[in-house]
Amino acid sequence: MSGRIISTMITMFIFILFFLLSITYSLHKKIELNVDTINYNVVEAVSTNGKLSEHLYSHLTNSITKYGDFEIVVKLEKQISPGIYDIHYDNSYIVEKNLEIGDKISIYIEAREPSLFGRLMNASTLGIIDSDNLMESKIRSIKTAVVSKNRR
């Protein structure tokens, strides 16, 4: 009799864990898709407008912060001559700067903490999982585009 109760409890625990993992995985993927879409739209707008405006950058940060705490890195590769680029990471230099055709803009977005799915996957159950082999589950997005229009 006690064996049935224990096996029922273990089965219920496994089903609940699987249910939680399924829900948190779908939420993780939805957030990842939304962040990636926002990043794509901003990089595409910069590519076609030839300028990363203050309004567009604040739209990016405000839209991303709805989904969590993210780090945003903007990289500008200013073309000096064909194949030779000057690289800038300073937002004060990049924002509101008119870009030339051939310049490359990259926006890298990374979550500062793992999502709930990542924390559940990396949860140590009775010390069984080695802390050196944790799953990397932060939400990331990187998009790069070549400027195709001048803003004049």
TIDOVO-267169 format. One record per residue: residue in three letters; x negated, y, z of N, C-alpha, C, CB in turn. Coordinates in nm, 2 decimals. Atoms other than C-alpha are relative to their C-alpha. Glycine has a CB too. Layout:
BEGIN
   code      n.X      n.Y      n.Z     ca.X     ca.Y     ca.Z      c.X      c.Y      c.Z     cb.X     cb.Y     cb.Z
    ALA        X        Y        Z        X        Y        Z        X        Y        Z        X        Y        Z
...
//
This chain:
BEGIN
   code      n.X      n.Y      n.Z     ca.X     ca.Y     ca.Z      c.X      c.Y      c.Z     cb.X     cb.Y     cb.Z
    MET    -0.08    -0.12     0.00     0.00     0.00     0.00    -0.09     0.13     0.00     0.09     0.00     0.12
    SER     0.09    -0.12    -0.01    -0.28     0.25     0.09    -0.08     0.01    -0.13    -0.09    -0.01     0.12
    GLY     0.07    -0.01     0.13    -0.45     0.16    -0.24     0.08     0.07    -0.10    -0.04    -0.14    -0.05
    ARG    -0.09    -0.06     0.10    -0.15     0.27    -0.44     0.01     0.15     0.03     0.14    -0.06     0.01
    ILE    -0.01    -0.14    -0.04    -0.13     0.60    -0.24    -0.13     0.07    -0.05     0.02     0.02     0.15
    ILE     0.13    -0.06     0.04    -0.50     0.67    -0.30    -0.01     0.01    -0.15    -0.12    -0.08     0.06
    SER     0.01     0.00     0.15    -0.48     0.58    -0.67     0.10     0.11    -0.06     0.03    -0.13    -0.06
    THR    -0.09    -0.10     0.04    -0.17     0.80    -0.71    -0.06     0.14     0.03     0.13    -0.01     0.07
    MET     0.06    -0.13    -0.03    -0.35     1.09    -0.54    -0.11     0.04    -0.10    -0.05     0.01     0.15
    ILE     0.11    -0.02     0.09    -0.65     1.05    -0.76     0.05     0.03    -0.14    -0.10    -0.12    -0.01
    THR    -0.07    -0.02     0.13    -0.43     1.03    -1.07     0.06     0.14    -0.01     0.10    -0.10    -0.03
    MET    -0.06    -0.14     0.00    -0.24     1.35    -0.97    -0.11     0.10    -0.01     0.08     0.01     0.13
    PHE     0.11    -0.10     0.00    -0.57     1.53    -0.91    -0.06     0.01    -0.14    -0.11    -0.04     0.10
    ILE     0.05     0.00     0.13    -0.70     1.43    -1.25     0.09     0.07    -0.10    -0.03    -0.14    -0.05
    PHE    -0.10    -0.06     0.09    -0.38     1.54    -1.43     0.00     0.15     0.03     0.14    -0.06     0.03
    ILE    -0.01    -0.15    -0.03    -0.37     1.88    -1.24    -0.13     0.06    -0.05     0.01     0.02     0.15
    LEU     0.12    -0.06     0.05    -0.74     1.94    -1.32     0.00     0.01    -0.16    -0.12    -0.09     0.04
    PHE    -0.01    -0.01     0.15    -0.68     1.85    -1.69     0.09     0.11    -0.04     0.04    -0.13    -0.05
    PHE    -0.10    -0.10     0.03    -0.38     2.08    -1.70    -0.06     0.14     0.02     0.13    -0.01     0.09
    LEU     0.07    -0.13    -0.03    -0.58     2.37    -1.54    -0.11     0.03    -0.11    -0.06     0.00     0.14
    LEU     0.10    -0.01     0.10    -0.87     2.31    -1.78     0.06     0.04    -0.14    -0.09    -0.12    -0.01
    SER    -0.07    -0.03     0.13    -0.63     2.31    -2.08     0.05     0.15    -0.01     0.12    -0.09    -0.02
    ILE    -0.05    -0.14     0.00    -0.47     2.64    -1.98    -0.11     0.10     0.00     0.09     0.02     0.12
    THR     0.11    -0.10    -0.01    -0.79     2.82    -1.89    -0.08     0.00    -0.13    -0.09    -0.03     0.12
    TYR     0.07     0.00     0.13    -0.95     2.70    -2.22     0.07     0.08    -0.10    -0.02    -0.15    -0.04
    SER    -0.08    -0.08     0.10    -0.67     2.84    -2.43    -0.01     0.15     0.03     0.15    -0.05     0.00
    LEU     0.01    -0.14    -0.03    -0.69     3.17    -2.24    -0.14     0.05    -0.03     0.02     0.02     0.15
    HIS     0.14    -0.03     0.03    -1.07     3.17    -2.28    -0.01     0.03    -0.15    -0.10    -0.11     0.04
    LYS     0.01    -0.01     0.15    -1.04     3.12    -2.66     0.08     0.12    -0.05     0.05    -0.13    -0.07
    LYS    -0.08    -0.12     0.04    -0.76     3.39    -2.69    -0.08     0.13     0.03     0.13     0.00     0.08
    ILE     0.08    -0.12    -0.03    -0.98     3.65    -2.51    -0.12     0.01    -0.09    -0.05    -0.01     0.15
    GLU     0.12     0.00     0.09    -1.28     3.55    -2.72     0.04     0.04    -0.14    -0.06    -0.14    -0.01
    LEU    -0.05    -0.04     0.13    -1.07     3.59    -3.04     0.03     0.15     0.00     0.12    -0.09    -0.04
    ASN    -0.04    -0.14    -0.01    -0.93     3.93    -2.93    -0.13     0.09     0.00     0.08     0.02     0.12
    VAL     0.12    -0.08    -0.01    -1.28     4.06    -2.84    -0.07     0.00    -0.13    -0.09    -0.05     0.11
    ASP     0.06     0.02     0.13    -1.42     3.93    -3.17     0.07     0.09    -0.10    -0.01    -0.14    -0.04
    THR    -0.08    -0.08     0.10    -1.14     4.10    -3.37    -0.02     0.15     0.02     0.15    -0.03     0.02
    ILE     0.03    -0.14    -0.03    -1.19     4.43    -3.19    -0.14     0.04    -0.05     0.02     0.03     0.15
    ASN     0.14    -0.03     0.04    -1.56     4.42    -3.25    -0.01     0.01    -0.16    -0.10    -0.11     0.05
    TYR     0.00     0.00     0.14    -1.51     4.33    -3.62     0.06     0.13    -0.06     0.08    -0.12    -0.06
    ASN    -0.07    -0.12     0.05    -1.26     4.62    -3.67    -0.09     0.13     0.02     0.13     0.02     0.07
    VAL     0.09    -0.12    -0.03    -1.50     4.88    -3.51    -0.12     0.00    -0.10    -0.04     0.00     0.14
    VAL     0.11     0.01     0.09    -1.80     4.76    -3.71     0.04     0.03    -0.15    -0.07    -0.14     0.01
    GLU    -0.05    -0.02     0.13    -1.60     4.76    -4.03     0.03     0.14    -0.02     0.12    -0.09    -0.03
    ALA    -0.04    -0.14     0.01    -1.47     5.11    -3.96    -0.13     0.09    -0.01     0.08     0.05     0.12
    VAL     0.13    -0.07     0.01    -1.83     5.23    -3.91    -0.06    -0.02    -0.13    -0.10    -0.04     0.11
    SER     0.06     0.03     0.13    -1.94     5.06    -4.23     0.06     0.08    -0.11     0.01    -0.15    -0.03
    THR    -0.07    -0.07     0.11    -1.68     5.23    -4.44     0.01     0.15     0.02     0.14    -0.05    -0.01
    ASN     0.00    -0.14    -0.03    -1.68     5.57    -4.26    -0.14     0.06     0.00     0.07     0.03     0.13
    GLY     0.13    -0.06     0.00    -2.05     5.61    -4.23    -0.03     0.07     0.13    -0.02     0.09    -0.12
    LYS     0.02    -0.07    -0.13    -2.03     5.73    -3.87     0.07    -0.08     0.11     0.05     0.14    -0.01
    LEU    -0.06     0.05    -0.13    -1.97     5.59    -3.52     0.04     0.12     0.08    -0.10    -0.10     0.08
    SER    -0.05    -0.12    -0.07    -1.76     5.86    -3.38     0.02    -0.03     0.15     0.13     0.05    -0.06
    GLU    -0.03     0.02    -0.14    -1.71     5.92    -3.01     0.13    -0.06     0.03    -0.01     0.14     0.07
    HIS    -0.14     0.06    -0.01    -1.34     5.84    -3.05     0.00    -0.15    -0.02     0.10     0.07    -0.09
    LEU     0.01     0.14     0.03    -1.42     5.51    -3.21    -0.07    -0.08     0.11    -0.07    -0.02    -0.14
    TYR     0.08     0.07    -0.11    -1.68     5.42    -2.94     0.09    -0.01     0.12    -0.13     0.07     0.02
    SER    -0.08     0.00    -0.12    -1.44     5.51    -2.66     0.12    -0.10    -0.02     0.06     0.14     0.04
    HIS    -0.10     0.10     0.03    -1.17     5.30    -2.84    -0.05    -0.14     0.02     0.05     0.02    -0.14
    LEU     0.07     0.13    -0.02    -1.41     5.01    -2.84    -0.01    -0.04     0.15    -0.14    -0.01    -0.07
    THR     0.02     0.03    -0.14    -1.49     5.03    -2.47     0.13    -0.01     0.07    -0.09     0.12     0.06
    ASN    -0.13     0.01    -0.07    -1.13     5.09    -2.36     0.07    -0.13    -0.04     0.08     0.12    -0.04
    SER    -0.06     0.12     0.04    -1.01     4.80    -2.57    -0.06    -0.12     0.06     0.00    -0.01    -0.15
    ILE     0.07     0.12    -0.05    -1.27     4.56    -2.45     0.02    -0.01     0.15    -0.15     0.02    -0.03
    THR    -0.01     0.01    -0.14    -1.24     4.65    -2.08     0.14    -0.05     0.04    -0.02     0.14     0.06
    LYS    -0.12     0.06    -0.04    -0.88     4.53    -2.09    -0.01    -0.15     0.02     0.11     0.02    -0.12
    TYR     0.02     0.14    -0.01    -1.02     4.18    -2.12    -0.10    -0.05     0.11    -0.04    -0.06    -0.13
    GLY     0.10     0.04    -0.11    -1.28     4.19    -1.84    -0.12     0.10     0.00    -0.05    -0.14    -0.02
    ASP     0.12    -0.09    -0.01    -1.62     4.34    -1.76    -0.10    -0.05    -0.10    -0.06    -0.01     0.15
    PHE     0.09     0.04     0.11    -1.83     4.34    -2.07    -0.12     0.10    -0.01     0.08     0.00    -0.13
    GLU     0.11    -0.09     0.04    -2.17     4.48    -2.17     0.00     0.02    -0.15    -0.14    -0.07     0.05
    ILE     0.00    -0.04     0.15    -2.18     4.66    -2.51    -0.14     0.05    -0.03     0.12     0.10    -0.03
    VAL     0.13    -0.05     0.05    -2.51     4.70    -2.69     0.02     0.04    -0.15    -0.11    -0.10     0.02
    VAL    -0.01    -0.05     0.14    -2.51     4.91    -3.02    -0.14     0.01    -0.05     0.08     0.13    -0.01
    LYS     0.14     0.00     0.06    -2.81     4.86    -3.25     0.02     0.07    -0.14    -0.06    -0.14    -0.01
    LEU     0.01    -0.06     0.13    -2.88     5.09    -3.55    -0.13    -0.03    -0.06     0.03     0.15     0.01
    GLU     0.12     0.02     0.08    -3.13     4.99    -3.81     0.01     0.11    -0.11    -0.01    -0.15    -0.06
    LYS     0.00    -0.11     0.10    -3.20     5.31    -4.00    -0.10    -0.03    -0.11    -0.04     0.14     0.08
    GLN     0.09     0.03     0.11    -3.34     5.25    -4.34    -0.09     0.11    -0.04     0.09    -0.05    -0.13
    ILE     0.10    -0.09     0.04    -3.66     5.43    -4.41    -0.03    -0.01    -0.15    -0.13    -0.01     0.08
    SER     0.02     0.03     0.14    -3.73     5.27    -4.74     0.05    -0.14    -0.02    -0.15     0.02    -0.05
    PRO    -0.06     0.13     0.02    -3.60     4.95    -4.90    -0.08    -0.11     0.08     0.01    -0.03    -0.15
    GLY     0.07     0.10    -0.08    -3.68     4.67    -4.65    -0.07     0.04     0.12    -0.10    -0.07    -0.09
    ILE     0.06    -0.05    -0.12    -3.82     4.89    -4.38     0.10     0.08     0.08    -0.13     0.09    -0.04
    TYR    -0.11    -0.06    -0.09    -3.60     4.99    -4.09    -0.06     0.06     0.13     0.10    -0.10     0.03
    ASP     0.03    -0.06    -0.13    -3.64     5.21    -3.78     0.12    -0.04     0.09    -0.02     0.15    -0.01
    ILE    -0.11     0.05    -0.08    -3.44     5.05    -3.50     0.02     0.09     0.13    -0.04    -0.15     0.05
    HIS    -0.04    -0.08    -0.12    -3.25     5.24    -3.23     0.11    -0.07     0.08     0.06     0.14    -0.05
    TYR    -0.10     0.06    -0.09    -3.06     5.12    -2.93     0.07     0.11     0.09    -0.06    -0.10     0.09
    ASP    -0.05    -0.11    -0.08    -2.98     5.46    -2.77     0.13     0.05    -0.05    -0.10     0.12     0.01
    ASN    -0.13    -0.04     0.05    -2.61     5.53    -2.78     0.01     0.15    -0.02     0.10    -0.04     0.11
    SER     0.00    -0.15     0.02    -2.67     5.91    -2.75    -0.05     0.03    -0.14    -0.07     0.07     0.11
    TYR     0.06    -0.02     0.14    -2.87     5.88    -3.08     0.10    -0.05    -0.11    -0.13    -0.06    -0.01
    ILE    -0.08     0.07     0.10    -2.62     5.65    -3.26     0.14     0.06    -0.01     0.01    -0.15     0.04
    VAL    -0.14    -0.06     0.00    -2.28     5.80    -3.16    -0.01     0.14    -0.06     0.06     0.00     0.14
    GLU    -0.01    -0.13     0.07    -2.18     6.09    -3.38    -0.11     0.03    -0.10     0.01     0.11     0.10
    LYS     0.10    -0.02     0.10    -2.47     6.04    -3.62     0.05    -0.04    -0.14    -0.13    -0.08     0.04
    ASN    -0.03     0.04     0.13    -2.41     6.05    -3.99    -0.10    -0.10    -0.05     0.01     0.12    -0.10
    LEU     0.09     0.11     0.05    -2.54     5.73    -4.14    -0.01     0.00    -0.15     0.06    -0.14     0.05
    GLU     0.03     0.01     0.14    -2.68     5.67    -4.48     0.04    -0.14    -0.06    -0.15     0.04    -0.04
    ILE    -0.02     0.13     0.06    -2.60     5.40    -4.73    -0.12    -0.09     0.02     0.04     0.01    -0.15
    GLY     0.11     0.10    -0.02    -2.81     5.09    -4.65    -0.04    -0.01     0.15    -0.12     0.05    -0.08
    ASP     0.03     0.02    -0.14    -2.83     5.15    -4.27     0.08    -0.12     0.05     0.04     0.13     0.08
    LYS    -0.07     0.12    -0.06    -2.73     4.85    -4.06     0.05     0.04     0.14    -0.08    -0.13     0.00
    ILE    -0.05    -0.02    -0.14    -2.51     4.88    -3.75     0.04    -0.14     0.06     0.12     0.10     0.00
    SER    -0.04     0.12    -0.07    -2.47     4.59    -3.50     0.05     0.03     0.13    -0.13    -0.10     0.01
    ILE    -0.06    -0.02    -0.13    -2.25     4.57    -3.20     0.00    -0.14     0.07     0.14     0.06     0.00
    TYR     0.01     0.12    -0.08    -2.32     4.30    -2.94     0.08     0.02     0.13    -0.15    -0.05     0.03
    ILE    -0.08    -0.01    -0.12    -2.06     4.24    -2.67    -0.02    -0.14     0.08     0.15     0.02    -0.04
    GLU     0.02     0.12    -0.08    -2.12     3.99    -2.38     0.07     0.03     0.13    -0.14    -0.04     0.02
    ALA    -0.07    -0.01    -0.13    -1.91     3.93    -2.07    -0.11    -0.01     0.11     0.10    -0.12     0.02
    ARG     0.09     0.00    -0.11    -2.10     3.99    -1.75     0.01    -0.12     0.09     0.01     0.13     0.09
    GLU    -0.02     0.12    -0.08    -1.95     3.69    -1.58     0.07    -0.11    -0.09     0.09     0.03     0.13
    PRO    -0.07     0.11     0.08    -1.82     3.35    -1.71     0.15     0.02     0.02    -0.05    -0.14     0.05
    SER    -0.14     0.00    -0.01    -1.45     3.32    -1.77     0.05    -0.10     0.11     0.07    -0.02    -0.13
    LEU    -0.05     0.10    -0.09    -1.22     3.12    -1.54    -0.03    -0.14    -0.05     0.15     0.02     0.03
    PHE     0.03     0.14     0.06    -1.27     2.82    -1.78    -0.14    -0.03     0.03     0.03     0.00    -0.15
    GLY     0.14     0.03    -0.03    -1.64     2.85    -1.74    -0.03    -0.03     0.14    -0.09     0.12    -0.05
    ARG     0.02     0.03    -0.14    -1.63     2.87    -1.37     0.06    -0.14     0.04     0.06     0.11     0.09
    LEU    -0.06     0.13    -0.04    -1.40     2.56    -1.35    -0.09    -0.11    -0.06     0.14    -0.01    -0.06
    MET     0.08     0.10     0.06    -1.63     2.37    -1.59    -0.14    -0.01     0.08    -0.03     0.03    -0.15
    ASN     0.13     0.01    -0.07    -1.94     2.46    -1.39     0.01    -0.02     0.15    -0.07     0.13    -0.02
    ALA    -0.02     0.02    -0.14    -1.78     2.40    -1.05    -0.07    -0.13     0.04     0.15    -0.01     0.04
    SER     0.07     0.11    -0.05    -1.99     2.16    -0.85     0.09    -0.08     0.09    -0.13     0.04     0.07
    THR    -0.09     0.08    -0.08    -1.78     1.87    -0.72    -0.09    -0.10     0.08     0.09    -0.08    -0.10
    LEU     0.08     0.08    -0.09    -1.95     1.72    -0.42    -0.15    -0.01    -0.03     0.06    -0.15     0.01
    GLY     0.14    -0.01     0.03    -2.29     1.82    -0.55    -0.04    -0.09    -0.11    -0.08    -0.03     0.12
    ILE     0.03     0.10     0.11    -2.27     1.58    -0.85    -0.07     0.07    -0.11     0.12    -0.07    -0.04
    ILE     0.05    -0.07     0.12    -2.35     1.84    -1.12    -0.12     0.07     0.04     0.11     0.09    -0.06
    ASP     0.12    -0.06    -0.03    -2.70     1.96    -1.13     0.01     0.15    -0.05    -0.12    -0.07    -0.08
    SER    -0.01    -0.15     0.03    -2.72     2.35    -1.12    -0.09     0.04    -0.12    -0.03     0.08     0.12
    ASP     0.09    -0.04     0.12    -2.99     2.35    -1.40     0.07    -0.03    -0.13    -0.13    -0.08     0.01
    ASN    -0.07     0.04     0.12    -2.75     2.19    -1.65     0.14     0.06    -0.01     0.00    -0.15    -0.01
    LEU    -0.13    -0.06     0.01    -2.46     2.43    -1.63     0.04     0.04    -0.14     0.01     0.12     0.09
    MET    -0.05    -0.03     0.13    -2.25     2.50    -1.93     0.00     0.16    -0.02     0.14    -0.05    -0.03
    GLU     0.00    -0.14     0.02    -2.30     2.85    -2.08     0.14     0.04    -0.06    -0.12     0.04    -0.10
    SER    -0.14    -0.03     0.05    -1.95     2.99    -2.12     0.04     0.14     0.01     0.10    -0.08     0.09
    LYS    -0.04    -0.14     0.00    -1.96     3.36    -2.13     0.05     0.04    -0.14    -0.12     0.09     0.03
    ILE    -0.06    -0.05     0.13    -1.76     3.54    -2.40    -0.10     0.09    -0.06     0.14     0.06     0.02
    ARG     0.09    -0.09     0.08    -1.98     3.69    -2.67     0.06     0.03    -0.14    -0.14    -0.08    -0.01
    SER    -0.04    -0.03     0.14    -1.93     3.86    -3.00    -0.11     0.09    -0.05     0.13     0.08     0.00
    ILE     0.10    -0.09     0.07    -2.19     4.01    -3.24     0.05     0.01    -0.14    -0.14    -0.06     0.01
    LYS    -0.04    -0.03     0.14    -2.10     4.18    -3.57    -0.10     0.10    -0.05     0.14     0.05    -0.01
    THR     0.09    -0.08     0.06    -2.33     4.34    -3.81     0.06     0.04    -0.14    -0.14    -0.06    -0.02
    ALA    -0.04    -0.04     0.13    -2.25     4.55    -4.12    -0.09     0.10    -0.06     0.15     0.06     0.01
    VAL     0.08    -0.10     0.07    -2.43     4.76    -4.38     0.09     0.11    -0.03    -0.07    -0.07    -0.12
    VAL    -0.08    -0.12     0.03    -2.31     5.11    -4.42     0.01     0.01    -0.15    -0.07     0.13     0.06
    SER    -0.02     0.00     0.14    -2.15     5.14    -4.76     0.05     0.14    -0.05     0.10    -0.10    -0.03
    LYS    -0.04    -0.14     0.04    -2.04     5.51    -4.76    -0.07     0.10     0.09     0.16     0.01     0.02
    ASN     0.05    -0.12    -0.07    -2.19     5.84    -4.66     0.12     0.08     0.05    -0.10     0.08    -0.09
    ARG    -0.10    -0.10    -0.05    -1.99     6.08    -4.45    -0.06     0.14    -0.03     0.03    -0.02     0.15
    ARG     0.04    -0.13     0.04    -2.04     6.41    -4.62     0.11     0.09    -0.02    -0.09     0.00    -0.13
//
